[in-house]
Amino acid sequence: MLICKTPFRVSLFGGGTDLPKWFKNNKGMTVSFTIDKYCYLSLRRLPDLFSFKYRLRYFKNETRSRVNDIKHPSIKAILKNFYISDHGLELVHSSDIPGLSGLGSSSAFTVSLINLIFTYKNIKLNKCQLAKKSIFIEHDILKESVGFQDQYACAYGGFNSINYSSDKISIKKIKISKNKLNNLINNCLLVYSGIQRKSQIIEKDKIKNLNKENKYLEKIYNISMEGKKILESNSNQYIQIIAELLNETWINKKNLSQMVTNDKIEELYNFGIENGAIGGKLLGAGGGGYILFLSKNISEQKKLIKKLGKKVFFKFKIDNDGSHIIYS
């Protein structure tokens, strides 16, 4: 049996500039980190004692005799492209956070399964190869309207800037002191909007609007550059500046598609800003999932937590390991 553990990601800046239709002709950069909340996948050879060849357990249960009969699109695509064997498999998925939450859960699943399949075949992939194969499945095979941020973030782990261009994608660790990073993360809070959403629909609408909305992605890219600069600077005002940049990102993100926000999300965002947060943005494609709130200090964050009452929220730490096999 093999077990893979892959972290979810929080995107601070640059979301949208990682869409290939954008960075084919423009510069793109995202700033994101992975957190200590995970996708877990276990894989084992299924004994030749069953009437089926594949037993799959995710939010549904599937037992299939042929790969072509598998309903889960990612599992089907990965097995068709990367697994050729007469031996059956059993796959079991579990997660610290429900899917459709804006934390890169779909790519975390894809990265995990590819990591497992190649480990099962005794083939070692490096982080870059793992990310590229995940993009191949999601973008080229499944034809999903996705950016390239999540696959790299989940594969590598840590706090990174990722640069995108037509001929190269490069990932670099954010140069930030431990104390400064701890202070930033300690003042962050993830609050659930209560809405699960299909990111594909929203991302397709953004892509459709790309030519019309270029100015907003240009602003988001510039904010991302400024955010990286402040994070790596010696400024004592970085919390306040990062919060302001998050708010600017949120304003521009809402202009990419009318589907990014709704009344419930706006109400929650305004509630957070009025009760202890100085900045925030909705994570992922939009339409639901989690809002990241940043407070200027722990006292103000405690005020926000108290006001949230029974709303779902959590604090987190940075994950630096990325996707890796934790049991073999």
VOLO-282378 format. One record per residue (C-alpha): chain; x, y, z; residue number from 1; residue in one letter. Coordinates in steps of 0.001 Angstrom, whole numbers, plus 500000, padded with zeros to 6 digits. Layout:
! residues N
+-----+--------+--------+--------+-----+------+
: mol :   east :  north :     up : seq : type :
+-----+--------+--------+--------+-----+------+
:   A :      X :      Y :      Z : NUM :    a :
...
+-----+--------+--------+--------+-----+------+
//
This chain:
! residues 328
+-----+--------+--------+--------+-----+------+
: mol :   east :  north :     up : seq : type :
+-----+--------+--------+--------+-----+------+
:   A : 500000 : 500000 : 500000 :   1 :    m :
:   A : 501058 : 503568 : 499258 :   2 :    l :
:   A : 499689 : 506740 : 500870 :   3 :    i :
:   A : 500240 : 510209 : 499406 :   4 :    c :
:   A : 499743 : 513467 : 501308 :   5 :    k :
:   A : 499326 : 516680 : 499299 :   6 :    t :
:   A : 498705 : 520153 : 500790 :   7 :    p :
:   A : 496027 : 522629 : 499780 :   8 :    f :
:   A : 497091 : 526107 : 498722 :   9 :    r :
:   A : 496177 : 529690 : 499570 :  10 :    v :
:   A : 496718 : 532187 : 496751 :  11 :    s :
:   A : 497578 : 535696 : 497881 :  12 :    l :
:   A : 498147 : 537484 : 494590 :  13 :    f :
:   A : 498111 : 537012 : 490836 :  14 :    g :
:   A : 495226 : 534590 : 490346 :  15 :    g :
:   A : 494090 : 534724 : 486714 :  16 :    g :
:   A : 497511 : 535615 : 485336 :  17 :    t :
:   A : 498307 : 531871 : 485461 :  18 :    d :
:   A : 495742 : 531160 : 482726 :  19 :    l :
:   A : 497642 : 530002 : 479603 :  20 :    p :
:   A : 495502 : 532147 : 477329 :  21 :    k :
:   A : 496769 : 535159 : 479302 :  22 :    w :
:   A : 500450 : 534376 : 479786 :  23 :    f :
:   A : 500874 : 533233 : 476183 :  24 :    k :
:   A : 501066 : 536938 : 475279 :  25 :    n :
:   A : 501492 : 538629 : 478677 :  26 :    n :
:   A : 503493 : 538306 : 481863 :  27 :    k :
:   A : 501980 : 536332 : 484716 :  28 :    g :
:   A : 502947 : 535794 : 488340 :  29 :    m :
:   A : 501212 : 534318 : 491377 :  30 :    t :
:   A : 502228 : 534456 : 495024 :  31 :    v :
:   A : 500873 : 531599 : 497118 :  32 :    s :
:   A : 501616 : 529183 : 499939 :  33 :    f :
:   A : 500471 : 525714 : 500924 :  34 :    t :
:   A : 498891 : 525043 : 504306 :  35 :    i :
:   A : 498682 : 522212 : 506833 :  36 :    d :
:   A : 495399 : 520920 : 505443 :  37 :    k :
:   A : 495702 : 517952 : 503114 :  38 :    y :
:   A : 494357 : 515625 : 500465 :  39 :    c :
:   A : 495157 : 511989 : 501330 :  40 :    y :
:   A : 495095 : 509198 : 498767 :  41 :    l :
:   A : 495921 : 505560 : 499371 :  42 :    s :
:   A : 496641 : 503081 : 496588 :  43 :    l :
:   A : 497128 : 499341 : 496706 :  44 :    r :
:   A : 497063 : 496419 : 494363 :  45 :    r :
:   A : 493630 : 494808 : 494425 :  46 :    l :
:   A : 493843 : 491033 : 494949 :  47 :    p :
:   A : 492653 : 488938 : 492008 :  48 :    d :
:   A : 489679 : 487702 : 494023 :  49 :    l :
:   A : 487034 : 490152 : 492918 :  50 :    f :
:   A : 484693 : 490320 : 489957 :  51 :    s :
:   A : 485944 : 493848 : 489209 :  52 :    f :
:   A : 489397 : 495348 : 488628 :  53 :    k :
:   A : 489105 : 498800 : 490163 :  54 :    y :
:   A : 487606 : 499765 : 493519 :  55 :    r :
:   A : 487466 : 503545 : 493942 :  56 :    l :
:   A : 486304 : 505368 : 497048 :  57 :    r :
:   A : 485974 : 509141 : 496973 :  58 :    y :
:   A : 482674 : 511005 : 497621 :  59 :    f :
:   A : 481193 : 508137 : 495628 :  60 :    k :
:   A : 482055 : 504439 : 495441 :  61 :    n :
:   A : 482898 : 502816 : 492115 :  62 :    e :
:   A : 483700 : 499235 : 491217 :  63 :    t :
:   A : 484711 : 498831 : 487578 :  64 :    r :
:   A : 486196 : 496154 : 485370 :  65 :    s :
:   A : 487552 : 498570 : 482747 :  66 :    r :
:   A : 489236 : 501965 : 482964 :  67 :    v :
:   A : 486904 : 503297 : 480265 :  68 :    n :
:   A : 483922 : 502624 : 482547 :  69 :    d :
:   A : 485279 : 504773 : 485406 :  70 :    i :
:   A : 483107 : 507852 : 486020 :  71 :    k :
:   A : 485604 : 510010 : 487933 :  72 :    h :
:   A : 487239 : 512054 : 485126 :  73 :    p :
:   A : 490666 : 512572 : 486745 :  74 :    s :
:   A : 491050 : 508959 : 487855 :  75 :    i :
:   A : 490000 : 507724 : 484434 :  76 :    k :
:   A : 492393 : 510068 : 482599 :  77 :    a :
:   A : 495366 : 509323 : 484835 :  78 :    i :
:   A : 494944 : 505554 : 484648 :  79 :    l :
:   A : 494462 : 505649 : 480861 :  80 :    k :
:   A : 497586 : 507716 : 480332 :  81 :    n :
:   A : 499940 : 506497 : 483053 :  82 :    f :
:   A : 498862 : 503021 : 484182 :  83 :    y :
:   A : 498977 : 499997 : 481903 :  84 :    i :
:   A : 498814 : 496725 : 483823 :  85 :    s :
:   A : 496773 : 493575 : 484251 :  86 :    d :
:   A : 496689 : 494154 : 487999 :  87 :    h :
:   A : 493674 : 495770 : 489625 :  88 :    g :
:   A : 493873 : 498760 : 491967 :  89 :    l :
:   A : 492059 : 500079 : 495006 :  90 :    e :
:   A : 492048 : 503828 : 495578 :  91 :    l :
:   A : 490717 : 505580 : 498702 :  92 :    v :
:   A : 490455 : 509356 : 499059 :  93 :    h :
:   A : 490034 : 511446 : 502207 :  94 :    s :
:   A : 490446 : 515155 : 502829 :  95 :    s :
:   A : 490818 : 517662 : 505667 :  96 :    d :
:   A : 488535 : 520104 : 503814 :  97 :    i :
:   A : 485478 : 519560 : 501581 :  98 :    p :
:   A : 486030 : 520006 : 497860 :  99 :    g :
:   A : 484910 : 522968 : 495717 : 100 :    l :
:   A : 486367 : 525317 : 498331 : 101 :    s :
:   A : 488833 : 527458 : 496368 : 102 :    g :
:   A : 491889 : 525888 : 498005 : 103 :    l :
:   A : 493112 : 523894 : 495017 : 104 :    g :
:   A : 491540 : 520600 : 496109 : 105 :    s :
:   A : 491000 : 519345 : 492549 : 106 :    s :
:   A : 494651 : 519772 : 491592 : 107 :    s :
:   A : 495752 : 518347 : 494950 : 108 :    a :
:   A : 493838 : 515185 : 494036 : 109 :    f :
:   A : 495381 : 515018 : 490559 : 110 :    t :
:   A : 498891 : 515615 : 491889 : 111 :    v :
:   A : 498379 : 512945 : 494568 : 112 :    s :
:   A : 497191 : 510254 : 492185 : 113 :    l :
:   A : 499959 : 510869 : 489661 : 114 :    i :
:   A : 502495 : 510746 : 492491 : 115 :    n :
:   A : 501037 : 507420 : 493624 : 116 :    l :
:   A : 500884 : 505821 : 490171 : 117 :    i :
:   A : 504506 : 506631 : 489324 : 118 :    f :
:   A : 505701 : 505537 : 492773 : 119 :    t :
:   A : 503745 : 502297 : 492305 : 120 :    y :
:   A : 505628 : 501827 : 489025 : 121 :    k :
:   A : 508955 : 502565 : 490807 : 122 :    n :
:   A : 509470 : 505746 : 488790 : 123 :    i :
:   A : 510693 : 508789 : 490709 : 124 :    k :
:   A : 509261 : 512141 : 489613 : 125 :    l :
:   A : 510721 : 515436 : 490734 : 126 :    n :
:   A : 508437 : 518304 : 491756 : 127 :    k :
:   A : 508527 : 519955 : 488323 : 128 :    c :
:   A : 507689 : 516723 : 486487 : 129 :    q :
:   A : 504824 : 516082 : 488899 : 130 :    l :
:   A : 503356 : 519541 : 488285 : 131 :    a :
:   A : 503732 : 519271 : 484502 : 132 :    k :
:   A : 502061 : 515863 : 484334 : 133 :    k :
:   A : 499178 : 517198 : 486435 : 134 :    s :
:   A : 498760 : 520117 : 484040 : 135 :    i :
:   A : 498851 : 517671 : 481134 : 136 :    f :
:   A : 495931 : 515725 : 482625 : 137 :    i :
:   A : 493782 : 518698 : 483650 : 138 :    e :
:   A : 494489 : 521048 : 480758 : 139 :    h :
:   A : 495388 : 518859 : 477768 : 140 :    d :
:   A : 493414 : 515672 : 478404 : 141 :    i :
:   A : 490368 : 516823 : 480385 : 142 :    l :
:   A : 490297 : 520224 : 478599 : 143 :    k :
:   A : 489526 : 521986 : 481850 : 144 :    e :
:   A : 489600 : 525782 : 481940 : 145 :    s :
:   A : 492292 : 525917 : 484600 : 146 :    v :
:   A : 495330 : 527967 : 485405 : 147 :    g :
:   A : 498726 : 526468 : 486178 : 148 :    f :
:   A : 499141 : 527809 : 489722 : 149 :    q :
:   A : 497550 : 525008 : 491744 : 150 :    d :
:   A : 499502 : 522129 : 490228 : 151 :    q :
:   A : 502855 : 523776 : 490948 : 152 :    y :
:   A : 501839 : 524972 : 494415 : 153 :    a :
:   A : 500530 : 521565 : 495522 : 154 :    c :
:   A : 503514 : 519686 : 494075 : 155 :    a :
:   A : 506213 : 521945 : 495516 : 156 :    y :
:   A : 504712 : 523176 : 498799 : 157 :    g :
:   A : 505992 : 526212 : 500697 : 158 :    g :
:   A : 505653 : 529960 : 500111 : 159 :    f :
:   A : 506481 : 530770 : 496491 : 160 :    n :
:   A : 506214 : 533129 : 493590 : 161 :    s :
:   A : 505515 : 531416 : 490266 : 162 :    i :
:   A : 506290 : 533244 : 487029 : 163 :    n :
:   A : 504492 : 532344 : 483803 : 164 :    y :
:   A : 505445 : 533112 : 480208 : 165 :    s :
:   A : 504887 : 531519 : 476827 : 166 :    s :
:   A : 508158 : 529584 : 476969 : 167 :    d :
:   A : 508877 : 529044 : 480664 : 168 :    k :
:   A : 507338 : 528580 : 484108 : 169 :    i :
:   A : 509648 : 529166 : 487064 : 170 :    s :
:   A : 509048 : 528859 : 490795 : 171 :    i :
:   A : 511019 : 530668 : 493504 : 172 :    k :
:   A : 510715 : 530675 : 497273 : 173 :    k :
:   A : 509633 : 533964 : 498809 : 174 :    i :
:   A : 512602 : 535420 : 500700 : 175 :    k :
:   A : 510961 : 536275 : 504003 : 176 :    i :
:   A : 512273 : 535979 : 507564 : 177 :    s :
:   A : 510796 : 533339 : 509843 : 178 :    k :
:   A : 509486 : 535921 : 512318 : 179 :    n :
:   A : 507887 : 538009 : 509599 : 180 :    k :
:   A : 506265 : 534947 : 508017 : 181 :    l :
:   A : 504953 : 533695 : 511370 : 182 :    n :
:   A : 503468 : 537111 : 512109 : 183 :    n :
:   A : 501747 : 537210 : 508721 : 184 :    l :
:   A : 500312 : 533704 : 509017 : 185 :    i :
:   A : 499231 : 534172 : 512645 : 186 :    n :
:   A : 497124 : 537147 : 511583 : 187 :    n :
:   A : 495427 : 535227 : 508758 : 188 :    c :
:   A : 492075 : 533480 : 509077 : 189 :    l :
:   A : 490125 : 531392 : 506563 : 190 :    l :
:   A : 486346 : 531780 : 506798 : 191 :    v :
:   A : 483941 : 529579 : 504842 : 192 :    y :
:   A : 481280 : 531308 : 502769 : 193 :    s :
:   A : 478964 : 528313 : 503047 : 194 :    g :
:   A : 478873 : 527959 : 499258 : 195 :    i :
:   A : 480380 : 525143 : 497204 : 196 :    q :
:   A : 480855 : 525998 : 493550 : 197 :    r :
:   A : 482101 : 524567 : 490269 : 198 :    k :
:   A : 485155 : 526643 : 489341 : 199 :    s :
:   A : 485051 : 525485 : 485706 : 200 :    q :
:   A : 482010 : 527607 : 484866 : 201 :    i :
:   A : 483536 : 530747 : 486367 : 202 :    i :
:   A : 486971 : 530225 : 484817 : 203 :    e :
:   A : 485401 : 529720 : 481391 : 204 :    k :
:   A : 483584 : 533029 : 481778 : 205 :    d :
:   A : 486856 : 534749 : 482756 : 206 :    k :
:   A : 488615 : 533310 : 479706 : 207 :    i :
:   A : 485753 : 534469 : 477494 : 208 :    k :
:   A : 486225 : 537987 : 478894 : 209 :    n :
:   A : 490036 : 538037 : 478664 : 210 :    l :
:   A : 490320 : 540365 : 475684 : 211 :    n :
:   A : 487768 : 542732 : 477144 : 212 :    k :
:   A : 489131 : 542654 : 480694 : 213 :    e :
:   A : 492878 : 542810 : 480024 : 214 :    n :
:   A : 493275 : 545934 : 482149 : 215 :    k :
:   A : 492102 : 544103 : 485274 : 216 :    y :
:   A : 494542 : 541202 : 484831 : 217 :    l :
:   A : 497304 : 543734 : 484178 : 218 :    e :
:   A : 496427 : 545377 : 487512 : 219 :    k :
:   A : 496337 : 541989 : 489256 : 220 :    i :
:   A : 499787 : 541188 : 487840 : 221 :    y :
:   A : 501185 : 544529 : 489045 : 222 :    n :
:   A : 499672 : 543962 : 492495 : 223 :    i :
:   A : 501322 : 540542 : 492582 : 224 :    s :
:   A : 504707 : 542119 : 491791 : 225 :    m :
:   A : 504194 : 544716 : 494502 : 226 :    e :
:   A : 503087 : 542058 : 497000 : 227 :    g :
:   A : 506250 : 540008 : 496427 : 228 :    k :
:   A : 508364 : 543145 : 496812 : 229 :    k :
:   A : 506758 : 544043 : 500150 : 230 :    i :
:   A : 506988 : 540477 : 501483 : 231 :    l :
:   A : 510718 : 540416 : 500739 : 232 :    e :
:   A : 511361 : 543955 : 502013 : 233 :    s :
:   A : 512349 : 545202 : 505483 : 234 :    n :
:   A : 509180 : 547280 : 505834 : 235 :    s :
:   A : 507594 : 547313 : 509290 : 236 :    n :
:   A : 504272 : 548205 : 507677 : 237 :    q :
:   A : 504030 : 545018 : 505599 : 238 :    y :
:   A : 500857 : 543714 : 507301 : 239 :    i :
:   A : 498966 : 546910 : 506471 : 240 :    q :
:   A : 500329 : 547042 : 502910 : 241 :    i :
:   A : 499608 : 543362 : 502207 : 242 :    i :
:   A : 496049 : 543889 : 503498 : 243 :    a :
:   A : 495565 : 546842 : 501151 : 244 :    e :
:   A : 496906 : 544803 : 498229 : 245 :    l :
:   A : 494525 : 541959 : 499065 : 246 :    l :
:   A : 491627 : 544426 : 498966 : 247 :    n :
:   A : 492827 : 545793 : 495613 : 248 :    e :
:   A : 493115 : 542270 : 494245 : 249 :    t :
:   A : 489575 : 541503 : 495343 : 250 :    w :
:   A : 488201 : 544636 : 493646 : 251 :    i :
:   A : 489927 : 543759 : 490364 : 252 :    n :
:   A : 489071 : 540064 : 490592 : 253 :    k :
:   A : 485363 : 540898 : 490752 : 254 :    k :
:   A : 485694 : 542673 : 487416 : 255 :    n :
:   A : 486945 : 539519 : 485656 : 256 :    l :
:   A : 483486 : 537917 : 485740 : 257 :    s :
:   A : 480067 : 538710 : 487155 : 258 :    q :
:   A : 480082 : 535196 : 488586 : 259 :    m :
:   A : 483022 : 535813 : 490972 : 260 :    v :
:   A : 480897 : 537239 : 493778 : 261 :    t :
:   A : 477317 : 537333 : 495049 : 262 :    n :
:   A : 475318 : 538947 : 497852 : 263 :    d :
:   A : 476271 : 536309 : 500423 : 264 :    k :
:   A : 479980 : 536631 : 499703 : 265 :    i :
:   A : 479832 : 540442 : 499773 : 266 :    e :
:   A : 477988 : 540332 : 503082 : 267 :    e :
:   A : 480613 : 538048 : 504635 : 268 :    l :
:   A : 483515 : 540080 : 503251 : 269 :    y :
:   A : 482077 : 543348 : 504593 : 270 :    n :
:   A : 481328 : 541663 : 507923 : 271 :    f :
:   A : 484970 : 540646 : 508270 : 272 :    g :
:   A : 486312 : 544103 : 507400 : 273 :    i :
:   A : 483939 : 545721 : 509891 : 274 :    e :
:   A : 484822 : 543320 : 512717 : 275 :    n :
:   A : 488573 : 542989 : 513029 : 276 :    g :
:   A : 490063 : 542389 : 509560 : 277 :    a :
:   A : 491850 : 545071 : 507544 : 278 :    i :
:   A : 492079 : 543095 : 504313 : 279 :    g :
:   A : 490779 : 540045 : 502557 : 280 :    g :
:   A : 489832 : 538288 : 499334 : 281 :    k :
:   A : 487859 : 535280 : 498184 : 282 :    l :
:   A : 490113 : 532380 : 497225 : 283 :    l :
:   A : 489969 : 530322 : 494051 : 284 :    g :
:   A : 487913 : 531074 : 490966 : 285 :    a :
:   A : 485150 : 532766 : 492946 : 286 :    g :
:   A : 481466 : 532167 : 493554 : 287 :    g :
:   A : 482000 : 530443 : 496913 : 288 :    g :
:   A : 484579 : 528692 : 499050 : 289 :    g :
:   A : 486787 : 530459 : 501599 : 290 :    y :
:   A : 487602 : 534102 : 502232 : 291 :    i :
:   A : 491085 : 534887 : 503531 : 292 :    l :
:   A : 490985 : 537642 : 506154 : 293 :    f :
:   A : 494065 : 539467 : 507437 : 294 :    l :
:   A : 494026 : 541372 : 510747 : 295 :    s :
:   A : 496634 : 543893 : 511897 : 296 :    k :
:   A : 497265 : 542021 : 515155 : 297 :    n :
:   A : 496108 : 539038 : 517199 : 298 :    i :
:   A : 493841 : 541186 : 519370 : 299 :    s :
:   A : 491847 : 542322 : 516332 : 300 :    e :
:   A : 491759 : 538765 : 515004 : 301 :    q :
:   A : 490309 : 537505 : 518296 : 302 :    k :
:   A : 487645 : 540181 : 517962 : 303 :    k :
:   A : 486783 : 538836 : 514505 : 304 :    l :
:   A : 486712 : 535231 : 515706 : 305 :    i :
:   A : 484336 : 536155 : 518512 : 306 :    k :
:   A : 482017 : 537940 : 516078 : 307 :    k :
:   A : 482017 : 534994 : 513655 : 308 :    l :
:   A : 480120 : 532885 : 516184 : 309 :    g :
:   A : 479110 : 529571 : 514597 : 310 :    k :
:   A : 480513 : 530337 : 511157 : 311 :    k :
:   A : 483098 : 527825 : 509919 : 312 :    v :
:   A : 486659 : 529171 : 510087 : 313 :    f :
:   A : 490174 : 527984 : 510842 : 314 :    f :
:   A : 493749 : 529120 : 511339 : 315 :    k :
:   A : 496620 : 527317 : 509667 : 316 :    f :
:   A : 500361 : 526884 : 509364 : 317 :    k :
:   A : 502608 : 526726 : 506295 : 318 :    i :
:   A : 503351 : 523355 : 504723 : 319 :    d :
:   A : 506836 : 523214 : 503214 : 320 :    n :
:   A : 506911 : 519621 : 501945 : 321 :    d :
:   A : 504464 : 519630 : 499058 : 322 :    g :
:   A : 503114 : 516360 : 497718 : 323 :    s :
:   A : 504951 : 513334 : 499059 : 324 :    h :
:   A : 504522 : 509655 : 499878 : 325 :    i :
:   A : 504083 : 509216 : 503613 : 326 :    i :
:   A : 503662 : 505434 : 503678 : 327 :    y :
:   A : 505006 : 502702 : 501478 : 328 :    s :
+-----+--------+--------+--------+-----+------+
//
